[in-house]
Amino acid sequence: MKSFNASKDWLGGVPAETTAKLLTVAADVALVLSDVREGRVRDVAFGSEELAAEVASTWLGKPWIDTVTVESRAKVEALLRDATAGQAPRWRLVNHPSESGTDLPILYAAVKLKDDGTVMAIGRSMRPMAALQQQIVQAQNSMERELAKLRQA
């Protein structure tokens, strides 16, 4: 990972509100989490109103691991563990169940914010990518059906 050459010069005096704005512009979701043992969602910000309306009220105060699907729990544990250990952030795809019935895929990286174990997880929604993949699968299935019809003819 390549960081700024002079991050303290550029970011050292940036007010918290400006930092918060930068995070919501750069990410679809940003979670402030308590230490690695609990991983409780202490605060959350969203880059889109649609995403915020779907999940914001259900995540606050809960352990992050309880907001994801069973298959994603090990990934959340690894994100928290790596962030707390100060390792370089690594992106992991995590799925959240949603009320619509379709899982909400989000690509997360996590970074330790404070020595008390506070972690920030930055996420990018993968819904647009999932929708494109679904369109490709549907197009491929359609082509295969048409090819089968041509073979029978």
Backbone as a ProteinNet text record, in pm:
[ID]
protein_1_A
[PRIMARY]
MKSFNASKDWLGGVPAETTAKLLTVAADVALVLSDVREGRVRDVAFGSEELAAEVASTWLGKPWIDTVTVESRAKVEALLRDATAGQAPRWRLVNHPSESGTDLPILYAAVKLKDDGTVMAIGRSMRPMAALQQQIVQAQNSMERELAKLRQA
[TERTIARY]
84.3	0	89.3	57.6	132.9	52.8	113.2	48	101.3	41.7	91.9	234.7	314.5	451.1	455	360.1	358.1	217.5	163.8	24.7	-0.7	96.4	76.7	65.4	140.7	132.8	-4.7	-59.9	-185	-307.9	-298.3	-417	-414	-298.5	-282.5	-380.4	-412.8	-502.8	-641.2	-677.3	-808.5	-916.9	-1014.9	-1122.9	-1200.7	-1256.6	-1329.4	-1445.8	-1517.2	-1631.8	-1586.3	-1474.1	-1420.1	-1377.6	-1313.3	-1273.5	-1396.8	-1502.4	-1626.2	-1685.5	-1682.4	-1732.3	-1649.7	-1516.8	-1429.2	-1462	-1483.9	-1514.1	-1645.8	-1748	-1876.6	-1874.9	-1785.8	-1771.6	-1694	-1593.3	-1505	-1560.5	-1652.8	-1701.3	-1853.4	-1905.3	-2050.1	-2096.4	-2010.4	-2041.4	-1912.1	-1919.9	-1806.6	-1859	-1796	-1837.6	-1729.3	-1767	-1676.3	-1711.6	-1611.1	-1632.8	-1552.4	-1608.7	-1534.6	-1425.7	-1356.3	-1240.3	-1271.3	-1166	-1176.7	-1259.7	-1258.5	-1335.5	-1484.2	-1529.7	-1671.8	-1708.2	-1631.9	-1660	-1797.5	-1844.1	-1977.9	-1979.9	-2086	-2101.7	-2138.3	-2042.8	-2064.5	-2120	-2083.6	-2134.4	-2127.2	-2208.5	-2212.6	-2246.2	-2183.9	-2212.2	-2226.6	-2315.7	-2341.9	-2321	-2271.7	-2251	-2374.8	-2480.9	-2605	-2724.8	-2828.5	-2950.9	-3020	-3011.6	-3075.9	-3019.5	-2889.6	-2824.2	-2853.4	-2850.7	-2878.8	-3020.4	-3114.6	-3253.7	-3273.9	-3194.5	-3212.1	-3159	-3046.7	-2982.9	-2939.9	-2935.3	-2873	-2925.6	-3053.3	-3108.4	-3089.4	-3066.5	-3055.1	-2913.7	-2812.4	-2674.5	-2622.7	-2668	-2615.3	-2632.2	-2522.6	-2525.5	-2506.1	-2514.1	-2497.6	-2351.9	-2310.8	-2180	-2182.3	-2076.1	-2068.8	-2095.9	-2043.5	-2056.6	-2203.7	-2289.6	-2431.8	-2507.6	-2441.4	-2507.6	-2477.4	-2399.3	-2357.1	-2412.5	-2403	-2447	-2348.3	-2391.7	-2308.6	-2177.6	-2182.7	-2063.3	-1960.9	-2005.1	-1916.1	-1855.9	-1897.8	-1851.6	-1699.9	-1643.2	-1497.7	-1423.2	-1478.6	-1415.1	-1417.7	-1529	-1539	-1437.6	-1427.8	-1329.8	-1188.2	-1157.6	-1024.3	-999.4	-1099.2	-1084	-1053.8	-1127.5	-1105	-968.8	-935.4	-807.6	-690.1	-693.5	-584.5	-572.2	-686.2	-683.4	-625.5	-666.7	-617.4	-467.8	-421.4	-278.6	-196	-262.8	-191.4	-141.8	-195.2	-153.3	-209.8	-149	-196.6	-339.7	-425.9	-565.6	-576.5	-665.7	-691.6	-841.4	-881.2	-1022.8	-1083.1	-1203.1	-1275.7	-1422.7	-1480.9	-1621.8	-1706.9	-1795.9	-1883.1	-2028	-2113.1	-2254.9	-2338.9	-2429	-2525.6	-2663.6	-2741	-2878	-2958.1	-3052.7	-3135.9	-3282.8	-3366.2	-3509.3	-3567.2	-3501.2	-3550.8	-3530.8	-3451.7	-3427	-3298.6	-3244.7	-3118.7	-3006.4	-2900.7	-2788.6	-2728.8	-2677.8	-2612.8	-2461.9	-2395.5	-2250.5	-2173.9	-2083.2	-2000	-1855.4	-1767.2	-1624.1	-1564.9	-1508.2	-1458.2	-1306.9	-1251.7	-1115.7	-1128.7	-1044.4	-1054.6	-918.4	-922.5	-801.6	-822.7	-720.8	-728.6	-719.5	-814.2	-816	-741.4	-760.4	-704	-640.2	-556	-490.4	-587.6	-708.2	-806.5	-872.9	-831.7	-885.3	-996	-1033	-1137.1	-1091.9	-1181.4	-1151.6	-1252	-1206.8	-1297.2	-1295.1	-1413	-1427.3	-1489.1	-1421.8	-1466.8	-1519	-1639.8	-1698.2	-1745.2	-1737.9	-1787.1	-1894.9	-2011.6	-2121	-2086.7	-2109.2	-2083.2	-2213.3	-2324	-2452	-2447	-2388.3	-2382.2	-2307.2	-2198.1	-2121.3	-2204	-2273.9	-2357.5	-2468	-2525.7	-2631.3	-2575.6	-2456	-2393.2	-2364	-2314.7	-2288.4	-2416.2	-2524.9	-2653.7	-2700.2	-2680.5	-2717.4	-2635.2	-2507.8	-2421.4	-2468.8	-2500.6	-2549.1	-2679.7	-2770.8	-2897.4	-2875.6	-2784.7	-2754.6	-2692.6	-2602.9	-2540.5	-2644	-2732.8	-2839	-2928.9	-2961.7	-3045.2	-2975.5	-2846.1	-2771	-2765.6	-2748.9	-2744.7	-2879	-2989.2	-3121.1	-3140.1	-3099.3	-3111.2	-3024.7	-2904.8	-2815.9	-2877.7	-2940.3	-3005.8	-3121.3	-3195.8	-3304.6	-3249.9	-3139.3	-3078.6	-3029.3	-2972.2	-2924	-3039.7	-3150.2	-3266.2	-3325.1	-3317.4	-3372.9	-3283.1
-117.1	0	124	219.5	344.9	455	520.8	628.1	762.4	871.7	1004.8	1018.8	1098.7	1123.6	1209.1	1299.6	1391.8	1399.5	1286.5	1282.1	1375.3	1390.3	1480	1624.7	1660.8	1797.6	1825.6	1729	1750	1720.8	1621.8	1575.2	1598.2	1638.1	1651.7	1747.5	1856.2	1954.6	1957.9	1854.6	1852.9	1835.3	1924.5	1911.6	1780.6	1730.3	1603.3	1605.5	1716.6	1724.5	1712.3	1770.5	1760.2	1616.5	1553.7	1413.4	1325.9	1350.8	1274.6	1292.5	1415.3	1441	1365.6	1367.7	1296	1146.3	1089.5	946.5	911.9	994.4	963.2	983.9	1071.1	1088.5	971.7	924.2	820.5	679.4	658.5	523.2	519.1	402.2	383.6	367.4	310.7	294.7	304.4	371.1	379.7	346.3	248.6	204.6	236.7	292.7	308.4	196.6	114.6	-5.5	-1.6	-59.2	-70.8	-175.4	-206.4	-294.6	-430.5	-504.4	-629.9	-735.2	-732.5	-833.6	-816.4	-689.9	-664.3	-632.3	-546.8	-508.6	-447	-376.8	-317.7	-192.6	-176.3	-59.6	59.8	151.9	270.3	387.3	393	499.2	450.2	506.9	464.1	583.9	589.5	693.5	626.3	681.2	623.6	728.4	683.2	770.4	786.9	708.5	721.5	709.1	785.4	781	645.1	584.5	454.6	348.6	342	245.4	276.4	402.5	444.1	405.1	426.3	394.9	244.5	165.3	19.8	-41.8	10.8	-60.4	23.4	152.6	235.4	207.8	205.7	193.2	53.5	-45	-182	-218.7	-143.6	-178.5	-112.7	7	81.8	4.8	-3.1	-68.1	-218.3	-278.5	-423.7	-459.4	-579.4	-626.6	-638.9	-594.7	-597.7	-738.8	-837.5	-976.2	-1020.3	-954.8	-988.2	-922	-835.2	-767.6	-834.4	-942.6	-1007.4	-1149.5	-1207.9	-1346.4	-1440.8	-1561.6	-1661.8	-1682.5	-1685.4	-1709.1	-1596.1	-1478.4	-1362.5	-1338.8	-1414.3	-1389.3	-1404.9	-1504.8	-1524.2	-1406.6	-1350.2	-1235.9	-1112.9	-1091.5	-978.5	-996	-1117	-1144	-1115.7	-1156.2	-1132.9	-983.3	-909.8	-765.1	-696.2	-731.1	-670.6	-709.2	-835.8	-884.6	-816.7	-811.3	-750.2	-600.2	-531	-387	-359.7	-437.4	-417.6	-446.2	-542.5	-576.6	-475.7	-380.7	-278.2	-325.5	-436.3	-487	-400.1	-408.4	-332.8	-374.2	-275.9	-308.3	-400.7	-496.6	-592.2	-592.9	-584.7	-581.9	-721.5	-727.8	-854.7	-829.9	-921.7	-911.1	-970.6	-887.9	-926.6	-908	-1003.9	-993.9	-964.2	-868.4	-835.2	-881.6	-946.8	-979.3	-849.6	-845	-724.8	-765.1	-667.6	-693.8	-733.8	-696.5	-730.8	-879	-947.8	-1089.8	-1116.8	-1015.3	-1028.4	-976.3	-1055.1	-1011	-882.8	-800.2	-674.9	-697.4	-710.2	-733.7	-602.6	-598.9	-480.2	-524.5	-456.5	-482.8	-390.7	-448.6	-372.4	-381.3	-272.9	-270.6	-203.7	-242.9	-188.2	-137.3	-27.9	36	74.4	52.6	93.5	245.4	306.8	451.8	499.7	427.8	472.8	355.7	388.8	285.5	208.8	262.8	192.3	77.7	57.6	-51.3	-10	117.5	164.9	142.3	85.4	49.8	117.9	159.1	208.9	112.1	70.5	-14.9	69.2	71.7	145.9	44.5	69.6	-26.9	33	-48.8	-12.3	-111.7	-61.6	-148.9	-218.2	-348	-425.6	-459	-395.9	-421.2	-393	-280.6	-257.3	-369.3	-417	-525.4	-654	-681.1	-801.3	-795.3	-676.9	-661.8	-688.2	-637.6	-662.9	-811.9	-876.8	-1020.6	-1097.4	-1056.5	-1123.1	-1104.7	-985.6	-960.9	-1047.9	-1064.3	-1148.9	-1293.4	-1341.6	-1479.2	-1497.5	-1401.3	-1410.1	-1408.9	-1324.1	-1318.6	-1450	-1505.6	-1632.6	-1744.3	-1748.7	-1849.9	-1836	-1712.7	-1686.8	-1734.2	-1705.8	-1749.8	-1902.1	-1967.1	-2113.5	-2173	-2110.8	-2159.1	-2143	-2029.4	-2004.9	-2102.1	-2129.8	-2224.9	-2363.8	-2401.9	-2532.9	-2540.9	-2432.4	-2429.6	-2445.7	-2375.8	-2385.9	-2528	-2592.6	-2729.6	-2824.3	-2805.2	-2891.8	-2869.8	-2746.9	-2715.7	-2780.3
0	0	0	-81.9	-91.8	-26.1	70.1	142.9	94.2	142	110.8	162.4	95.4	140	266.7	279.6	393.1	451.7	492.7	539	658.1	747.3	862	815.7	711.9	659.2	599.7	527.9	457	543.1	628.9	700.4	850.7	904	1048.1	1113.8	1049.2	1109.1	1048.6	973.5	908.5	1015.3	1018.1	1116.5	1098.4	1208.4	1206.8	1108.1	1099.1	1006.8	861.2	828.7	692.7	664.1	761.3	745.9	724.1	799.7	785	645	593.2	457.8	354	371.7	279.1	276.9	394.4	403.5	335.5	354.2	292.7	142.1	94.7	-50.2	-110.9	-38.4	-91.7	-76.8	16.3	43.6	37.9	10.9	15.9	159.7	243	384.9	464.6	580.5	672.5	811.8	874.6	1007.4	1108.4	1222.3	1334.9	1431.1	1461.4	1541.4	1669.2	1775.1	1900.4	1882.3	1987.5	1979.4	1916.2	1886	1812.1	1885.8	2017.6	2092.2	2069.4	2067.5	2052	1907.5	1844.4	1706.1	1689.5	1791.4	1789.9	1701.6	1622.2	1535	1622.8	1637.3	1721.2	1641	1513.2	1427	1283.6	1197.7	1058.3	969.9	854	754.9	619.3	538.1	406.3	298.1	183.7	69.2	-16.3	13.9	-62.9	30.6	1.1	81.3	69.7	-48.6	-71.3	23.2	32.1	119.7	266.3	300.8	438.4	479.3	390.8	422.6	441.9	371	376.6	505.3	557.6	669.1	787.6	778	881.4	1021.7	1038.4	1173	1231.7	1149	1200.6	1243	1205.9	1237	1364.5	1394.8	1509.6	1639.6	1715.9	1845.5	1842.7	1725.9	1714.1	1686.3	1728.2	1682.6	1529.7	1465.8	1319.3	1267.7	1337.1	1293.5	1287.3	1367	1366.4	1252	1176.2	1063.8	930.3	933.7	809.1	801.8	683.5	665.9	734.1	758.4	826.4	751.6	619.8	538.5	550.1	590.3	596.8	734.8	833.1	970.2	985.5	924.1	934	869.9	764.2	698	788.2	858.5	951.7	1064.6	1117.7	1223.4	1175	1052.7	996.1	974.6	926.8	907.6	1040.2	1144.6	1276.3	1333.6	1322.5	1375.1	1305.1	1172.5	1096.1	1125.7	1136.8	1164	1301.8	1399.1	1535.2	1545.1	1465.9	1465.7	1386.1	1321.4	1245.4	1110.4	1062.3	931.2	819.9	702.5	586.9	554.3	525.9	495.5	374.6	385.8	278.8	252.2	126.5	90.7	98.9	157.3	167.3	134.5	59.2	22.3	133.8	187.4	297.6	251.7	284.1	248.8	372.4	356.8	461.1	413.9	501.1	460.2	450.9	358.7	346.9	348.8	374.5	382.5	247.6	139.4	5.7	-26	58	35	-40.9	-105.5	-178.3	-89.3	-74.8	7.5	-48	42.5	7	11.9	-105.2	-106.5	-92.8	4.4	25.4	39.6	-31.4	-25.3	81.3	188.3	302.4	317.6	372.2	426.7	562.5	657.4	792.6	839.8	918	968.1	1114.5	1196.2	1336.8	1343.7	1416	1430.5	1553.8	1664.2	1791.6	1864.3	1962.1	2042	2131	2151	2233.3	2156.9	2032	1951.3	1857.1	1857	1765.9	1621.4	1542.9	1403.5	1311.9	1194.4	1092	975.2	933.4	815.5	704.5	592.2	474.9	374	321.6	230.3	99.1	-3.3	-136.7	-175.6	-209.4	-248.8	-379.9	-381.7	-502.6	-576	-535.9	-602.5	-752.3	-795.6	-940.8	-1013.6	-954.1	-1015.3	-1017.2	-908.2	-901.4	-1005.2	-1026.2	-1127.6	-1267.6	-1295.7	-1426.2	-1445.4	-1340.7	-1349.8	-1377.3	-1312.5	-1334.2	-1478.5	-1535	-1674.7	-1769	-1738.7	-1821.8	-1817.2	-1698.2	-1683.8	-1761.7	-1750.6	-1823.2	-1974.2	-2020.8	-2164	-2211.7	-2132.1	-2168.7	-2173.3	-2075.1	-2075.1	-2196.1	-2232.4	-2349.4	-2477.1	-2488.2	-2606.2	-2613.3	-2500.4	-2499	-2539.4	-2495.8	-2536.9	-2687.5	-2740.6	-2884	-2964.9	-2913.6	-2980.8	-2980.5	-2869.6	-2862.9	-2963	-2979.5	-3076.7	-3219.4	-3247	-3380.6	-3407.5	-3309.1	-3327.1	-3355.7	-3285.2	-3309.1	-3446.6	-3494.7	-3626.5	-3732
[MASK]
+++++++++++++++++++++++++++++++++++++++++++++++++++++++++++++++++++++++++++++++++++++++++++++++++++++++++++++++++++++++++++++++++++++++++++++++++++++++++

